[in-house]
């Protein structure tokens, strides 16, 4: 069967460096760090006392208080970003077939704060079981997608992918596949996370995964820098409207770009560490290129997973050279986690949005906080350090890798009629 074409017609974002698409993009291009001391709880006794939190955000500006109280923050964030994306797409929900419009969402953890608070209340209540009746619906990771579908009446396929930090990229790839196979016309897809909590910071600290640069949070996320020592935890959401090409054209939609392909792989190596030679990362990029029917030399930009961890950045850099060879030196590489921190299950979608906007505007956001070259990383690669670079971007890719060895990669390309 002939596969259908899939395009992007709407974008939404709620991030530590911007509460909508325009703010997010402006701050990306200008190299703004979203890291600051934690305000959600007293982090004095924690090894890490900072994170990339959402700022100047009042959920009641977007969601009625009664409804907001039924949602964990991760679901609230999802609703806000999805609403922006739907409005940006210009979709008239009264004129489309809602049975062929669905939601595929991603979240690595789901309602962590809800779980933490309910169990804490149980313990502090001397073991008396007085749980909130919304405890389970607020906590489970699939409810963000459920809330989106119910608000907008979207009756097509609806589920949530959970693959740690690859979750929202997997969601995006699934939505892409459902449309190109003819099983739906439209998807709201993306991901959200709200793990800046006592349990989140404490848990990642116990793994020695987070930066502890408490004296200088804004420069703590240092992808590819010799002195990197862990990632900075972020939170937020991103949403993308995917649409079958002919459906989008028929309604006169603005089209940002086309989804070219998606790749997936597994490291099959370690619970939390990447394969040292980047085997899974190599395979996922090769798989993505094959799916798109493109060659390595066609790619202009790659938004790396680039978490600022000692092992991860080295492994991914090796994988890029494995896949792209000499062309790797002609590409722009970047890690926007240097600004947003690591949004875990929402990382993939907000980074894919960055690549989409690079195609739209001809600018590649920087990898900020680079001070010292690492002799274990090829210094000839262009990581777009510290300052955005202008470039005519026709094809871009975005990598996301998750604990458990989950790897996902998506390719987007400028629309050609």
N, C-alpha and C positions, 0 to 999 in steps of 0.2 A: 504494500500500500504506500501511497505517496504521503509523506509526513507534512503536516501543516506548519506554516511559519508562525513564530511567536514573537510578539513585540512588547515593549514596555510603554505603557500609556499613563502611568501615574506614580508619584513618589511621595513618601512621607517619612519624617524622621523626628525622633525625640532623643537627643544625645547629650553627653556632658559638655559639648561645645556649641550647642544650638538646639532650640526647642522646635524648630521647623526646618524644612529643607534649605531655605535661603540662608538662615543663620548658620546652619551646619556647614554648608558649602563655603560661605565667606570665611569662617574661622579655620576650616581646613586649609584653604588657599593661603591664609595669612599666618599659618603655623602657630595657632593658639593652643596652649595646653589646658586641658580640663581638670588637671589634678589639683587637689587642695585638701586641707585637713578635713577629716570626717566630721559631719555635723549630725548624723542620724543617731548616734549614740556616743557615750564617753569611751574613747579609744585609748585613753591614757596608758592602760596596762597591756596594750597589744603591741606586738613587735612592729606592725605596720599601723600607722595612725592617719593615713590619708587614702584617698580614692578619687575616682572620677565620678562624682555624683551629678544628677540632674540638678540644675540651678533655676531659681526664680520660677518654680512650677507649682501651681495650685490646681489640683485635679478638679476642683469644683468649677473652674473656669471652662471645663470641657465636659464633665460628667456630673449629673445630678447627685447630690450627697447620698441619697438613699441607695442609688445604684452603685456608686463608688464604694460604699461600705461592704458590698457583696464581692468585691474584687481585691485580690492581692495587688501590690504595686506593679508586678510584672504584667498583669492583665490590664490595669489602667493604662500603662504605657502603650500596650498593644492597641488599645482602642483609640488613643490619641493619634498615633502614627497612621493607623488604618483610615481614620476619618480624613486626615490630610491627603492621603494618597487617593482616596475615592473622589474627593473634591477636585484634586489636581487633574484627575483623569477625565473630568467632565461627564462621567457616566450618568445617564438618566435611568434610575432604577425602575421607573415605571414603564420603560420601553424595551427593556432587555428580558431575555428568558432566564428568570432567576433559578430555574432548575438546572441550568447549564453554567451557573456562576457559583464558585466555591471558595473555600478558605483552606489553605495549607500553611500552617504556622510552625515555628520552631522555638523551642526553649530548652536549654540544657538542664535547668533545675526546676523551674516553675515557682510555686509559692513558698519559697524558703522562709521568708519573714513570717508568714502566717503559721507555718509549722513550728518555727522557733517560739513564737509568742504563745501559741496555744499550749505547747508542752511546758513552757516556763510557768504559765499560769496554773497548770495542773499541779506542778511540783510546789509552787508557792502557796497553793490552796490546800496543803496538807493531804494531797492525794484524792481530794474530792473531785469526781469527774463532772465538771461544769463546762463542757466544751461548747463553743459557738456552733450553732447549726450550720453556719456557712464555712466551717473549718475545712471540710473535705472539698467542697466546690471551689473554694478560694485557693487551695493548695495545689491541686492536681494540674499537671502541665498542659492538658488539652483544653482547659476552659477559656483561655484567651481566644482561641479560634472559635470556640462555641459562642462567646459573647459577640464577636464580630459578625458571625453568620446570623445570629438572632436579631441584632440591631438593624441589619440591612436586608434581612429576608433572603439571604443567599442559601439556596437549597441544594446546590451541587455538592461534590465531594468535599468532606470536611474532616481533617485530622491534623495531628501534630507530630512532628518528627523530633526525636530526642537522640542526639549524637554528640553530646557535650558541645564543644565550641564549633563544631561543624553543623549544628542543628538547623540554622536558618538557611545555610547554603543547600543543605539537603532538601529543605522545604521548597526552595526556589527551583531546584532541579526536578523535584517531583511535580510541581505545578506546570513547569515547562513540558514535561513528558505527557501529562494528562491532556494538555491542550494540543500538542502536535500529533497525538494519537487520535484526536477527534472526540475525546470523552468530555470535553467542556470547552466553553468559549472564553471564559474570564476567571481569573483567580486573584484574590487578595492573598499575597504571600509575604513572608518575612519572618521576623522573630523578635522576642523581647526577653529581658532578664532584669531582675532586681535583687542581686545577691550581695549588695553592700549592706550587710547585716552583721550582727555579732557572730552568728554561725558561719557566715561566708568568710569574713576576714579571719576569724579564728581557725577555721578549717584549712584555708589556703596557707595561712602562716605555719600551721603544723606540718604542712608538706614542704615548707621552705620554698614556696612557689612565688611569693610576692616580694617586690622590692621593699626594702626597709629604709629607704633614703628619706627619713622623716625631716631632716634639716632642709631638704630641697625638693619638695614633691613635684614641682612643675617640670623638673628635668629627670625625674625618676624613670620614666619610660624611655629607654635608650636602645631601640633596635639597632643591631649591628655595631654598636659601640663596644669597645674593649671592656669598659667598666660597667656594662649592664649586669644586673644581679637579680632580675625577677620582673614579672609583669605588674602592672598597676590595674587593680580591679575597677571596672566601669559598669555602667548600667544604662538602660534605655531601650529603644525599639526602633525598628525600621520597617517600612512596608512598601511593597512594589505591586502595582497592578500589571499583571500579565494578561495579554489578550491575543486571540487568534488574529492574524494579520488582516484577513479579508473583513472580519467583523469590525476591526478598528477603522479600516478605511471606509467602510460603508457608513459609519456614523460620523466621519470627519474628525476623528480623534487626533490630537497631537501625539506623535510617536517619537520617543526619545532615542530608541535604538532597537536592535533585534537581538534576541537571545540566540547565540550560535550553537552552544553545546554545553554539556555538563559531564564532569568526570567524577568517579568515586573509586576509592581503594582502601585497603587496610594495611597498617604496618605489620600486624601480627608479631609484635616485638615486645612491648612493655606496657604496663598499666598507664603510666604517665609520661614516660620519656620517648622521644621520637627515635626512629631507626637512625643510628649514627651516620650512615651514609645517605640518608634521605631516600631510602628505597620506596616507601609508600608515597612520599611526596613526588618523587620522580614518576611513578606509575600514574598518579591521579592527574598530573598535567598532561602526560601522554594520552591518557584515556579521554581527557577533555578535548584535546586537539583532534583526535580521531573522530569523536562524536560530532565535532563541528565541521569536519572535512577540510581543515586548514593545516598549514604547515607551521613549524616553529617560527620561521622567518616572517610570518604574517602578523605576529603579535607586537604591538607597540608599547603596551603598559602592563605591568603585573603588580597588583596590590598584594603584597606578601602576607602570610600569616604573621610573621615578624613580631613575636610577643615580647621581645627583650629578655628572653631567658638564655642562659649561657649555652645550652645544648641546642635548643630549637633553631636559633638563627643560623648557626653553623650548618646544621643538617639541611635546612631549606635552601641556603645559598649553594651548597653542593648540588642539590637536586636541580636547581635552575640551570646550572652549567651542564649537568647531565642531559637535560632536555633541550636546551636552546643552543648549546655549543657556542660558536663565535658570535652568533646573533645576540646572545645574552648581553654582550657589551654595547649593543646598539639600542637596547631597550631602556625605558625608564622603569625602575623598580621603586616601590615605596612601601612604607608601613604607616598607615594612618593611626595605628594603635599608639604611636608616639604622642598623639594628641588626645585621642578619645579614651585611652586605656583599653582594657580588654573586656568587651561586653559579653563574653562567653557565648551563650546560644544566640545572641543577637549580633555578634561580631560580623558574621558572614554577610548579612543583608546590608548593614550600613557601609561595609567596605565595597560591596558590589555597587551600591548607590554612588560611592565616590568614583568608581571607574565609569559608570554611566554618565556622570556629570563631567568627567574628563573628556569624554566623547562630545558631549554637548557644548562645552566651553573651550576646548583646546588648551587646557591647563592641567598639569599633574601636580597634586598637592605634595608637600615635602614630607620627608622623614626628619622630624626635628630632634633636637637633643643629641646631635652627633658631635663629639669632642675628640675622640681618640680612635684611630683605626685599629681594628683587630687583625693581627697577622694570620689568624685562622680563617679569615673571610677574604675572598678575592677583592682587592682594593681597586681593580679596574672596572668592577661593576658600578653602574650608575644608580645609586640608591636615592637619588634626588634629595640629598642631604640639605636640611636647614632652610631651603628656599624653593618655592614652587617654580616649575619650569613650563614654559609654553611649548606645546607640541600638538600637531595635528594627529589626533588619536582616531584610528579607524577600527582597531581591534584591541580589546583589553581583557585581562583575566584577573580573577580574584581567588586566592587560596585560603582555605580554612581547615585546620587540623584539630582534632579533639582527643582528650584523654580516652584511652581505650584503643588508640590507633586509628580512629576514624578520620578519613581524609575526603574532602570535597572541593571541587574546583568548578567555577562557572566562567564561560566565555561570552562576552557581549561584543557586538559589532555595529558600526554605523549602518543605518538602513540604506539598502540599495534596492531600488524598485525593479 
